[in-house]
């Protein structure tokens, strides 16, 4: 019974820590460098 509980805990740990964080793509696409801007101005 203890092995089953340990296995369940490992599954929960994997689900919590194995999933990559979601990127907010809309926020990334809003920040764009214009053609007339230099990298320092951006």
N, CA, C and O atoms as a GROMACS GRO file, in nm:
protein
  168
    1UNK      N    1   0.083  -0.120   0.000
    1UNK     CA    2   0.000   0.000   0.000
    1UNK      C    3   0.087   0.126   0.000
    1UNK      O    4   0.050   0.227  -0.060
    2UNK      N    5   0.201   0.119   0.068
    2UNK     CA    6   0.290   0.235   0.074
    2UNK      C    7   0.349   0.265  -0.064
    2UNK      O    8   0.368   0.381  -0.100
    3UNK      N    9   0.377   0.159  -0.141
    3UNK     CA   10   0.431   0.180  -0.276
    3UNK      C   11   0.329   0.248  -0.367
    3UNK      O   12   0.366   0.330  -0.451
    4UNK      N   13   0.203   0.216  -0.350
    4UNK     CA   14   0.098   0.278  -0.430
    4UNK      C   15   0.088   0.428  -0.399
    4UNK      O   16   0.073   0.509  -0.490
    5UNK      N   17   0.097   0.463  -0.273
    5UNK     CA   18   0.091   0.603  -0.232
    5UNK      C   19   0.213   0.680  -0.286
    5UNK      O   20   0.201   0.794  -0.330
    6UNK      N   21   0.330   0.614  -0.281
    6UNK     CA   22   0.450   0.677  -0.333
    6UNK      C   23   0.437   0.698  -0.484
    6UNK      O   24   0.476   0.802  -0.537
    7UNK      N   25   0.382   0.601  -0.553
    7UNK     CA   26   0.361   0.611  -0.698
    7UNK      C   27   0.264   0.725  -0.729
    7UNK      O   28   0.286   0.801  -0.823
    8UNK      N   29   0.157   0.736  -0.652
    8UNK     CA   30   0.061   0.844  -0.673
    8UNK      C   31   0.125   0.980  -0.649
    8UNK      O   32   0.100   1.075  -0.724
    9UNK      N   33   0.208   0.991  -0.547
    9UNK     CA   34   0.276   1.116  -0.519
    9UNK      C   35   0.372   1.154  -0.632
    9UNK      O   36   0.384   1.271  -0.668
   10UNK      N   37   0.439   1.054  -0.688
   10UNK     CA   38   0.530   1.082  -0.800
   10UNK      C   39   0.452   1.128  -0.924
   10UNK      O   40   0.499   1.216  -0.996
   11UNK      N   41   0.337   1.071  -0.948
   11UNK     CA   42   0.254   1.112  -1.060
   11UNK      C   43   0.209   1.257  -1.043
   11UNK      O   44   0.215   1.336  -1.137
   12UNK      N   45   0.164   1.292  -0.923
   12UNK     CA   46   0.119   1.429  -0.895
   12UNK      C   47   0.236   1.526  -0.910
   12UNK      O   48   0.220   1.635  -0.966
   13UNK      N   49   0.353   1.487  -0.859
   13UNK     CA   50   0.471   1.572  -0.870
   13UNK      C   51   0.506   1.596  -1.018
   13UNK      O   52   0.537   1.708  -1.057
   14UNK      N   53   0.501   1.492  -1.097
   14UNK     CA   54   0.531   1.505  -1.240
   14UNK      C   55   0.432   1.594  -1.311
   14UNK      O   56   0.470   1.672  -1.398
   15UNK      N   57   0.306   1.585  -1.275
   15UNK     CA   58   0.206   1.670  -1.338
   15UNK      C   59   0.224   1.816  -1.300
   15UNK      O   60   0.204   1.905  -1.384
   16UNK      N   61   0.262   1.842  -1.177
   16UNK     CA   62   0.280   1.981  -1.132
   16UNK      C   63   0.406   2.044  -1.188
   16UNK      O   64   0.406   2.162  -1.224
   17UNK      N   65   0.514   1.968  -1.195
   17UNK     CA   66   0.643   2.024  -1.232
   17UNK      C   67   0.684   1.995  -1.376
   17UNK      O   68   0.779   2.055  -1.425
   18UNK      N   69   0.617   1.907  -1.444
   18UNK     CA   70   0.655   1.870  -1.579
   18UNK      C   71   0.591   1.954  -1.687
   18UNK      O   72   0.636   1.953  -1.802
   19UNK      N   73   0.487   2.026  -1.652
   19UNK     CA   74   0.414   2.105  -1.750
   19UNK      C   75   0.484   2.239  -1.771
   19UNK      O   76   0.505   2.312  -1.675
   20UNK      N   77   0.520   2.272  -1.895
   20UNK     CA   78   0.585   2.401  -1.917
   20UNK      C   79   0.490   2.517  -1.891
   20UNK      O   80   0.368   2.504  -1.907
   21UNK      N   81   0.547   2.628  -1.851
   21UNK     CA   82   0.466   2.747  -1.825
   21UNK      C   83   0.414   2.803  -1.957
   21UNK      O   84   0.482   2.797  -2.059
   22UNK      N   85   0.295   2.856  -1.952
   22UNK     CA   86   0.232   2.910  -2.072
   22UNK      C   87   0.289   3.049  -2.100
   22UNK      O   88   0.295   3.135  -2.011
   23UNK      N   89   0.331   3.069  -2.222
   23UNK     CA   90   0.379   3.200  -2.263
   23UNK      C   91   0.262   3.285  -2.309
   23UNK      O   92   0.170   3.235  -2.372
   24UNK      N   93   0.267   3.410  -2.278
   24UNK     CA   94   0.164   3.502  -2.325
   24UNK      C   95   0.210   3.559  -2.459
   24UNK      O   96   0.277   3.662  -2.465
   25UNK      N   97   0.173   3.488  -2.566
   25UNK     CA   98   0.219   3.525  -2.700
   25UNK      C   99   0.166   3.661  -2.742
   25UNK      O  100   0.234   3.734  -2.814
   26UNK      N  101   0.047   3.696  -2.698
   26UNK     CA  102  -0.009   3.826  -2.738
   26UNK      C  103   0.077   3.940  -2.683
   26UNK      O  104   0.094   4.042  -2.750
   27UNK      N  105   0.130   3.923  -2.564
   27UNK     CA  106   0.215   4.027  -2.506
   27UNK      C  107   0.347   4.036  -2.583
   27UNK      O  108   0.400   4.146  -2.601
   28UNK      N  109   0.399   3.923  -2.629
   28UNK     CA  110   0.523   3.925  -2.705
   28UNK      C  111   0.505   3.991  -2.841
   28UNK      O  112   0.594   4.062  -2.888
   29UNK      N  113   0.391   3.969  -2.904
   29UNK     CA  114   0.368   4.026  -3.036
   29UNK      C  115   0.339   4.176  -3.030
   29UNK      O  116   0.355   4.246  -3.130
   30UNK      N  117   0.296   4.226  -2.914
   30UNK     CA  118   0.270   4.369  -2.901
   30UNK      C  119   0.398   4.450  -2.898
   30UNK      O  120   0.399   4.565  -2.942
   31UNK      N  121   0.506   4.392  -2.848
   31UNK     CA  122   0.632   4.464  -2.840
   31UNK      C  123   0.713   4.437  -2.965
   31UNK      O  124   0.779   4.333  -2.977
   32UNK      N  125   0.707   4.530  -3.059
   32UNK     CA  126   0.780   4.517  -3.185
   32UNK      C  127   0.866   4.640  -3.205
   32UNK      O  128   0.829   4.751  -3.169
   33UNK      N  129   0.981   4.616  -3.263
   33UNK     CA  130   1.072   4.725  -3.295
   33UNK      C  131   1.036   4.774  -3.435
   33UNK      O  132   1.028   4.696  -3.530
   34UNK      N  133   1.017   4.904  -3.446
   34UNK     CA  134   0.986   4.963  -3.575
   34UNK      C  135   1.113   4.973  -3.659
   34UNK      O  136   1.224   4.969  -3.606
   35UNK      N  137   1.096   4.985  -3.789
   35UNK     CA  138   1.210   4.987  -3.878
   35UNK      C  139   1.298   5.110  -3.856
   35UNK      O  140   1.420   5.104  -3.876
   36UNK      N  141   1.237   5.222  -3.817
   36UNK     CA  142   1.314   5.344  -3.799
   36UNK      C  143   1.373   5.358  -3.659
   36UNK      O  144   1.437   5.459  -3.629
   37UNK      N  145   1.353   5.259  -3.572
   37UNK     CA  146   1.408   5.263  -3.436
   37UNK      C  147   1.541   5.190  -3.430
   37UNK      O  148   1.558   5.084  -3.491
   38UNK      N  149   1.634   5.247  -3.358
   38UNK     CA  150   1.759   5.176  -3.334
   38UNK      C  151   1.738   5.081  -3.215
   38UNK      O  152   1.642   5.097  -3.139
   39UNK      N  153   1.825   4.984  -3.199
   39UNK     CA  154   1.808   4.891  -3.086
   39UNK      C  155   1.813   4.961  -2.950
   39UNK      O  156   1.748   4.917  -2.855
   40UNK      N  157   1.890   5.069  -2.939
   40UNK     CA  158   1.895   5.140  -2.810
   40UNK      C  159   1.766   5.216  -2.784
   40UNK      O  160   1.725   5.229  -2.669
   41UNK      N  161   1.702   5.266  -2.888
   41UNK     CA  162   1.573   5.335  -2.870
   41UNK      C  163   1.463   5.236  -2.837
   41UNK      O  164   1.370   5.269  -2.764
   42UNK      N  165   1.475   5.117  -2.890
   42UNK     CA  166   1.373   5.015  -2.866
   42UNK      C  167   1.374   4.975  -2.721
   42UNK      O  168   1.296   4.889  -2.680
   0.00000   0.00000   0.00000
